[in-house]
Amino acid sequence: MSYVNNIRMFVRVFELGSMSAAARDQRTSPAVASARISELEKHLGVRLFSRTTRSLQPTENGRIFYEGARKVLEAIDDAEAAVMDVTQNPRGTIFVSAPLGVGRRFIAPHVPAFKDLYPQIDVRLRLSDRVIDVTAEGLDVAFHLGVLEDSTLKVRLIADCPRVLCAAPAYIARRGMPVDGAALVGDKHDCLNLRFPGAKEFQWTLQTAEGPRRFEIGGPFESDDGDVLTGWALDGRGIVMKPIFEVAQHLRSGALVPVAVATPPVPTQLSSLSQHRRLKDPKVKLFTEFMAGHIRDAIRRAGEELAG
């Protein structure tokens, strides 16, 4: 099994481009990761990476070996999944990512219950609002909030998510109530932006009488954490665009109130993304189904409570 582990480490180093990143991914130390690569190179009799103090690049032999190594690992994963499917005994580790708000509200609270049902499945959950590369980061499933562009991944729509523009009464008392998207721009309202490395130019797409339209808004505050934006909005610092499920309790209490209601935001979507081959794995299917059910119930309840 040590040879397979060496191959697995090589694949993650190749994909992540870093010995330390691959070591973290495989829950070991950089020294162990380096030793595994060295052992694999000794076995093959070739150099797989060119190393300097500042960079690590695959050699031509490394690029050739990667293609075969990846297929070997996929075959092992498929064989294990087939056995688990037959024995009804799913086991192993699932690597999952989700946006911060979705993960904290919908995923993390239900992980212990999932573990109780399937005690031989471990869950590694990563929460971030940044763009996630499912393949490069070795994820089994990633939950995504937003309308997806074309994707080579298997995309499963979990729920449509209405959104709302809202602000604290203190902000409205100070800056006035914007009636629509044009007022947001024309009156230079402080809009709280979700930004992260690699994000595209920020605009809000709102529904108008002529159809969806993008408004180039601005403001003094930005963050890559959606919950930080909600906190700033509650503090009266600006207007935030949020899925209703994230701010339903604040809307019910009056701590936040809807603004620019003549041009509400275009709804977004919550989906799960997986590499096609990962969906053959029973534990991935079980986890996705389990969480999708809880997410739909929670979003439905949030809408009903706000309407009622």
C-alpha positions in Angstrom: 0.0 0.0 0.0 3.0 2.3 0.5 3.6 2.4 -3.2 0.0 3.5 -3.8 0.4 6.1 -1.1 3.5 7.4 -2.9 1.6 7.6 -6.2 -1.2 9.4 -4.4 1.2 11.9 -3.0 2.9 12.4 -6.4 -0.5 13.2 -8.0 -1.4 15.8 -5.4 2.0 17.4 -5.6 1.6 17.6 -9.4 -1.9 19.0 -9.2 -1.2 21.5 -6.4 2.3 22.5 -7.5 3.6 22.5 -4.0 5.1 19.9 -1.7 3.8 21.7 1.4 0.3 22.1 -0.1 0.2 18.4 -1.0 1.4 17.5 2.5 -1.5 19.5 4.0 -3.9 17.9 1.6 -2.8 14.4 2.6 -2.6 15.3 6.3 1.1 14.7 6.7 4.3 16.7 6.9 6.3 18.2 4.0 9.2 16.0 5.0 7.1 12.9 4.6 5.7 14.2 1.3 9.3 14.8 0.0 10.4 11.3 1.2 7.5 9.7 -0.7 8.4 11.5 -3.9 12.0 10.6 -3.5 11.1 6.9 -2.9 8.9 6.9 -6.0 11.7 8.6 -8.1 14.2 5.9 -6.9 11.8 3.1 -7.8 11.2 4.5 -11.3 14.8 5.6 -11.8 13.8 9.0 -13.1 13.3 12.6 -11.8 9.6 13.5 -11.6 10.1 17.1 -10.5 12.7 19.8 -10.9 13.2 21.4 -7.6 14.7 24.8 -6.7 14.4 26.8 -3.5 11.6 28.8 -5.0 9.8 26.5 -7.4 8.8 22.9 -8.1 8.1 21.9 -11.7 7.2 18.5 -13.2 9.8 17.1 -15.6 8.8 15.6 -18.9 8.9 12.1 -17.2 6.7 13.5 -14.4 4.1 14.7 -16.9 4.0 11.4 -18.6 3.8 9.5 -15.3 1.0 11.7 -14.0 -1.4 10.6 -16.7 -0.9 6.9 -15.9 -0.8 7.5 -12.1 -4.1 9.4 -12.2 -5.8 6.5 -14.0 -4.4 4.0 -11.5 -5.8 5.9 -8.6 -9.2 6.3 -10.4 -9.3 2.6 -11.0 -8.5 1.9 -7.3 -11.2 4.4 -6.2 -13.7 2.8 -8.6 -13.0 -0.7 -7.4 -13.3 0.3 -3.8 -16.6 2.1 -4.5 -18.0 -1.0 -6.3 -17.1 -3.2 -3.3 -18.7 -0.7 -0.9 -21.8 -0.5 -3.0 -22.2 -4.3 -3.0 -21.6 -4.7 0.7 -23.7 -1.7 1.7 -20.8 -0.7 3.9 -19.6 2.8 2.8 -16.3 3.9 4.3 -13.5 6.3 3.7 -13.0 10.1 3.7 -15.1 12.7 1.9 -13.5 16.0 1.0 -16.2 18.7 0.9 -16.2 22.5 0.3 -18.9 25.1 0.7 -19.4 28.9 0.9 -19.0 30.2 4.4 -22.7 31.1 4.9 -24.0 27.9 3.4 -21.5 25.7 5.2 -22.1 27.3 8.6 -25.9 27.2 8.3 -26.6 24.1 6.3 -23.7 21.7 6.1 -21.7 21.8 9.4 -24.7 21.4 11.7 -25.6 18.2 10.0 -22.2 16.6 9.7 -22.4 14.9 13.1 -25.8 13.4 12.3 -24.4 12.0 9.0 -21.4 10.6 10.9 -23.8 8.9 13.3 -25.6 7.2 10.4 -22.4 6.2 8.6 -19.7 5.8 11.3 -17.1 4.6 8.9 -17.2 7.8 6.8 -15.1 10.7 7.8 -15.8 14.2 6.6 -13.2 16.9 5.8 -15.1 20.2 5.4 -13.5 23.4 4.0 -15.4 26.7 4.1 -14.6 29.6 1.8 -16.3 32.2 -0.3 -13.5 32.1 -2.9 -13.7 30.3 -6.2 -12.9 26.6 -5.7 -11.2 24.4 -8.3 -12.8 21.1 -7.5 -10.4 19.0 -9.5 -7.1 20.7 -8.4 -8.1 20.6 -4.8 -9.1 17.0 -4.8 -12.7 17.6 -3.6 -15.4 14.9 -3.8 -18.2 17.5 -3.7 -18.4 21.3 -3.6 -21.5 23.2 -2.8 -21.7 26.4 -5.0 -23.9 29.4 -4.5 -24.4 31.3 -7.8 -25.5 30.7 -11.3 -22.9 28.5 -12.9 -21.2 29.1 -16.3 -20.4 26.1 -18.5 -18.7 23.4 -16.4 -17.0 20.1 -17.1 -18.2 18.9 -13.7 -21.4 17.1 -12.8 -23.8 19.9 -11.6 -26.8 19.1 -9.5 -29.3 21.9 -8.7 -30.3 21.7 -5.1 -32.5 24.8 -4.7 -33.3 28.2 -6.2 -32.5 30.9 -3.7 -34.4 34.3 -3.8 -32.2 37.2 -2.8 -32.9 40.6 -1.3 -31.2 44.0 -1.0 -31.3 45.2 2.5 -29.9 47.7 5.0 -30.2 48.7 8.6 -32.7 51.4 9.6 -29.8 53.5 10.8 -28.3 53.6 7.3 -31.6 54.5 5.7 -32.2 57.3 8.2 -28.8 58.7 7.3 -28.7 58.1 3.5 -32.4 57.7 2.5 -34.3 54.8 1.0 -33.2 54.0 -2.5 -36.2 52.9 -4.6 -34.4 51.0 -7.3 -31.0 50.1 -8.9 -30.7 53.5 -10.6 -30.9 55.2 -7.2 -28.2 52.9 -5.8 -25.9 54.2 -8.6 -27.1 57.7 -9.0 -27.1 58.5 -5.2 -23.8 56.7 -4.7 -25.1 54.5 -2.0 -22.6 52.5 0.0 -22.9 48.9 -1.3 -21.1 46.1 0.5 -19.3 44.0 -2.0 -18.2 40.3 -1.9 -14.7 40.3 -3.4 -11.9 37.7 -3.4 -8.8 37.0 -5.5 -9.8 36.2 -9.0 -13.3 37.7 -8.7 -14.7 39.3 -11.8 -15.6 43.0 -12.0 -18.3 43.5 -9.4 -21.9 44.3 -10.5 -25.3 43.6 -9.2 -27.8 42.1 -11.6 -31.3 43.3 -10.7 -34.8 42.7 -12.2 -36.2 45.7 -14.1 -39.3 46.3 -16.2 -37.1 45.7 -19.2 -35.6 42.5 -17.8 -32.4 41.7 -15.9 -29.9 44.6 -15.9 -26.4 45.0 -14.4 -25.8 48.0 -12.1 -22.2 49.1 -11.4 -22.4 49.8 -7.7 -19.6 50.9 -5.4 -18.8 51.4 -1.7 -16.0 51.8 0.8 -16.2 48.2 2.2 -15.3 44.9 0.6 -14.7 41.4 2.1 -14.3 37.8 0.9 -16.5 36.7 3.8 -20.2 37.0 3.3 -21.0 37.0 7.0 -18.7 40.0 7.5 -20.8 41.9 5.0 -23.9 41.1 6.9 -22.3 42.3 10.1 -21.4 45.6 8.4 -25.0 46.0 7.1 -26.3 45.4 10.7 -23.9 48.1 11.9 -25.5 50.6 9.4 -22.5 50.7 7.1 -24.2 50.0 3.8 -26.5 48.0 1.6 -25.9 44.2 1.2 -27.3 41.8 -1.4 -28.0 38.4 0.3 -29.9 35.2 -0.2 -33.0 35.5 1.9 -32.1 32.4 3.9 -28.9 34.2 5.2 -30.8 37.3 6.5 -34.3 36.0 7.2 -33.9 36.4 11.0 -32.7 40.0 10.6 -35.5 40.8 8.3 -38.1 39.3 10.7 -36.6 41.3 13.6 -36.4 44.6 11.7 -32.6 44.8 12.2 -32.5 44.8 8.4 -35.1 46.1 6.0 -35.5 45.6 2.2 -34.4 48.4 -0.1 -34.6 49.2 -3.8 -37.7 46.9 -3.9 -38.7 48.1 -7.4 -35.7 46.2 -8.8 -35.1 43.1 -6.7 -32.0 41.0 -7.3 -32.2 38.1 -9.8 -32.4 34.9 -7.7 -29.3 32.7 -7.4 -28.9 28.9 -7.2 -27.4 26.5 -4.8 -25.8 23.5 -6.5 -23.4 20.7 -5.8 -20.5 20.0 -8.1 -18.5 16.8 -8.4 -16.2 15.1 -10.9 -18.3 12.6 -12.9 -16.3 9.6 -11.6 -16.7 10.7 -8.0 -20.5 10.3 -8.2 -20.0 6.5 -8.6 -18.7 6.5 -5.0 -21.6 5.5 -2.6 -20.3 7.7 0.2 -20.3 10.8 -2.0 -23.9 10.0 -3.2 -25.1 9.4 0.3 -23.5 12.6 1.6 -24.9 14.8 -1.2 -28.4 13.3 -0.9 -28.3 13.8 2.9 -27.3 17.4 2.8 -29.5 18.3 -0.2 -32.6 17.3 1.8 -31.6 19.3 4.8 -30.7 22.3 2.6 -34.1 22.3 0.8 -36.0 22.0 4.1 -34.1 24.9 5.6 -34.5 27.2 2.6 -38.2 26.4 2.5 -38.7 27.1 6.2 -36.9 30.4 5.9 -39.2 31.6 3.1 -42.3 30.4 4.9 -41.3 32.1 8.2 -40.6 35.4 6.5 -43.8 35.3 4.5 -45.8 34.4 7.6 
